[in-house]
Amino acid sequence: MTTWHWVRHGPTHQKAFVGWRDVPADLSDTAQIARLRAHLPAEALLVSSDLVRATATADAVSGDGHRRLPHEPDLREIHFGAWDGMHFSDVAARDPELSRLFWEQPGDISAPEGESWNRTSLRVEKVVQRISAEFPGKHIIAVAHFGVILTQLQRALQVAPYDTLAQPIDNLSVTSITREGGNGIAGVINHLP
């Protein structure tokens, strides 16, 4: 069994879609980061998305017993394409039907020039399967993004994508999923140490 401890990166304070745009995280809450570091397993592999908000958060929570793996571009957030950087109301005004369907019927629907839930889920799952196979029985801390974590939670809970979107995943929270073979079992979800 391999246990993944999914950590959502620090807050960006953006009031717009943030997918593949490389915006920094606010890591000024050092007390919260220290509690998070203390909560995570002392001996673990540490991997992150290659976006700066994830890499910087991974650096901040890294402890002496953590072995850093190379950044994983395929752990990036959902690619929002033309919507990235736009306020939610502007997206709704630009693409009213598409933006509604994107959230109400997640699956194969994608933002213009972006990617769908299903495509994101497959991209992330390939990374998880590869790392799990390479390091069986290990604890893996993965610093990633809201959508990425939800794709893994959806697989573990075996629910529809729409049902997963209602689950909050706060910045600097931990969601743990134990994997054996291709199946996952959710442990703590959205835990704020």
N, C-alpha and C positions, 0 to 999 in steps of 0.2 A: 504494500500500500504506500502510495506517495501522497503526502498532504501538501496542498497548495494553500498558502496564506495570502489571499489577494488583498492588497493595500491600495486604496484609491489615493492618488497623488494629492498634494496640498492644494488649497484653494487658489483659483486664478482671479477671482473677483470680476470675471467677464460677465457681461449682461447680454451675451450673444452666443450663437452656436460656436463651440470650440471642438473641432475635430482634429484635423492634421495640422492646423496652424500651430506654430511653435511658440506658445506663450509661457512665461515663467509662473511658478507656483510661489505663493506667499508662505514661507517657512519660518516666520517670525515667532510663532507660538512654540518656543523651545520646550516648555513644560509638557505640552501635548505630544510633541515628538519624542521626548524622553519616556513618557508613559507608553507610547506605541512601541518604541524600541524594547522596553522592558517586557512588554506583552508577547512580542514575537519570539520564536524559538531561538535559543542562544547558538545552536549549531544548525546552520541552514545554508542552502544555496540562495543567492539573491539575483534576481533578474528584473529588468524593467523594459518598458517601451523605450524607444530611442528619442522620444520627445522630451525636451528639457524639463517640463514640469514633473515628469516621471523619473528621469535620471537624477535630478537634484533631490527629489524626495527619497529615492533609494539611497543616495549618498548620506542623507540626513539620518535615516533609520538604521544604517549599516552598523553592525557591532563587530567586535573582535573575532567572533566565531563564524562570521558569515563569509562565504566564498562567492565572490562576484562573478557572474556569468556575463558574456557579451550582451549588449543591448539588443533587443528584439524588435525590429521595425513592424513585425506582424502582431505585436501587442499594442499597436496604436489604437486610438479611439475609432469609432465609426467615421468613415470618410464622408463628411457632409457636403462635399463638392461646392457648388455655387452658393450654398447656404452658409458656409463657414465664414464667420465674422458678422453675419447678419443677426439683428435682433429677431426674436421669435415673431413679433407682430409684423415685421417687414417680410419675413418668410411667408407668413399666412396671407399677406396682401399680394405678394408676388405669385405664389403657387397655392391658392386656397384649397383646392381639392387634393392635390398631391401631398401637401403638408399634413392635411388631416388624415389621409390614408396611411402616410408614413408612420404615424403614431398609433392609429386605430387598427391597422392591419399589417403589423410588422412581419416581414418575411422576405418577399422578393421585390418589394417596392424600395426604390432608392431615390435619393435627392438627385437633382440634375448634376451630372458629372461626378456623382458620389457613388456610394455602395449601399447595398441592402443589409438588413439584419442577417439574413442567411449567409451572405458572402462574408460578412464580418465574423460570424460565428465559425464558419469553416476555416477562415484564416487563422483565428485564435486557436481553434482546436488542433490544428496541425502542429503548432508550437507546443501546446500542452502535451500532446501525445509523444512528440519527439523528446522533449525534456524528461517526461515521466519514464520513458523507455530507457533513456540514457542514465538516469539516476533513480532507479527503483528503490522504494522504501525510504526515501529522503524527505526532509521538509524543504519546501521551496517557497520563498517569499517572492511574490511577483507584484511589483509596483506598476499599476496600470490605470485604466480609465473606467468611468461609469459604465459605458456600453460593453466594454470588454468583460468586466466582472459579471455583468448581467447575463452575457451569453453563457458563461460557465455555470452560473446559478441556475439558469433555465435548464441546462442539460442535467444538472444534479437533481433538480426538483421534478424533472420530466413534466413540465407544464408548457403551455403555449407562450411564445414570445410576448404577446400582449399582457398576459398575466404577470410576467416578470417585470415589465416596465413600471408597475406600480410599486415595486420594492425600492425603498430608498437605499442609496449607497453613498454615505457621507464622505467628504474629504477626510483623509487620515483615518478611515475606518478599516477594519479587518473583516473579511469574509473567508472562512476556512472551508475547503472542500477536500475530502479524502477520496482518492481515486484508486480503484483496483480494476485492472483491465480497462475497458472503455467506459465503465460506470463511475459516477461520482456520488458521494454522500455529503450533503451539506451539514456543516457543524454550525458554528456561530455565523450569524449574518449581520453585517453592518454594525459590528461591535466597535464602540469608541472607548478605548482604554482610558 
